[in-house]
Amino acid sequence: MNQHARQTATAVSRRTFAVGAATATAAAAVGTGFFASHGYGEPPAEGPADMLNIAVVGLGGQGAANLGGVKSQNIVAVCDVDDVRAGKAYEQHPGATKFTDFRKMFDALDKQIDAVVISTPDHTHFHPAWWAMERGKHVYLEKPLAHEVEEVRRLTEAARKKGLATQLGSQRHAVKGLRDGVEIVKSGLLGTIKEVHSWIASGRGMPTMPDIAGEPQPVPAGLDWDLWLGPVAERPYTKGFAPYDWRFWWEFGTGETGNWGCHILDIPFWSLDLAHPVHVSGSGPEPDPKRTPKSLASRLDFPARTGANGKAWPAVSVHWYQGRPPVLEERGIDGKLAEKKNTLFIGTDGMLLCGFDAWSLLPAEKFAGYEGPKQTIPKSPGFHREWLDACRGGGPATCNFDYTGPLSESVLLANIAYRVQGEFDWDAAAMKSSRDDVNAMLRRQYRRGWEV
């Protein structure tokens, strides 16, 4: 039995929570909406002996969807700093123990938890994940993996060292449309690829609220503001940060790049066996020290490398944009054709315009009659189900941290390059750049009581 399987078996053997209430037929291994309609399907049936004891931290928004993705298991604990947003989850799982502070949850139920699902704001990804891993718990964590590059690296290395099953919440990794694009690139149909352009067509950023210079306001009933802040500096409550607009403030979020980068850049990363860039550059409107931008452009240069199957790849440049990418007009690509697509691969033998649901080969006349790629990637049993199976000692989930750690680091480096309005060499092994101002942005100081 390998280390991963031994740890899972040991954790399961320690359970003291009853699982008799669990049914033999598992619920769907995905949440509702987009993911449930994209071919995830129903997971195989499970009996009580197969159930994992799972704690869920963060229950509103995406947290509710992730709770739905693992509801076939034995939910032993639910934790959220906002009782109002968590109310529905509390109702759905009355047998689970309720917590506001994840640290108290681990103190009380450590030996009764096998795995943890974490769906909190970006600035509070690292701490519950670190606490879980230090205690040998498998982790499903929303994207980006953490708020700081150093935090991502620490979680990635901890998961590897401890042999834990991990999955980053890049749920679109499992949909057929995205996988078709990956298979086309890997087939060699486009020839040599040295240039990729990816984007999120969004103008969100630079929020006008909250008025951070204004008077402190009463904390809403049910919200523990101090715990919501977690490791960042204390500040009075101000309406607007929670529950969502934290995303567009650098102190708490990572903007649209952090929000969408791990979904969209997953396409070139998977297709081209990418890991760490060696050079990063960024540009855009003058950076605001507190708020994320409405547009930006970054470039990640990757070295020549050998993929997992022994395939040799040449050096490649991956361009990331928030906003409409200029390459579409430069290449004469109709805007309507690019709708619902977010990535353009430019090869010596053609181009692929693709996204989560659809793809087009260009020039169209050259590829007339092409019926689609041969399926080489096994169908996912369900994105959450991949992780559940890995927790039980099966193979790694497809978005495990060994793969998504470098992806998340690259997303955060793209943001940093924009914020310094320049470029830098990147030494991934040393986790160090060629610029002091960049190195200063790789980590943050935690407030007293949250040091790790």
Secondary structure, DSSP 4 states (H G I P E B T S, - for coil): --HHHHHHHHHHHT--S--TTS-SSPPPSS-STTGGGTT--PPPP--GGG--EEEEE--STHHHHHHHHTTTSEEEEEE-SBTTTTHHHHHH-TTSEEES-HHHHHHHHGGG-SEEEE---GGGSHHHHHHHHHTT-EEEEPSSS-SSHHHHHHHHHHHHHHT--EEES-GGGGSHHHHHHHHHHHHTTT--EEEEEEEE---------S-TTS---PPPTTB-HHHHHTTSPP----TTTTTTGGGGBTTT--HHHHHHHHHHTHHHHHHHT----SEEEEE-SPPPSSB--S-EEEEEEE--EE-TTS-EE--EEEEEEES--THHHHTT--TTTTTT--EEEEETTEEEEE-SS-EEEESTTTTTT---PPP-SPPPS-HHHHHHHHHTT-SPPTT-HHHHHHHHHHHHHHHHHHHHTSEEEEETTTTEES-HHHHTTS--PPPTT---
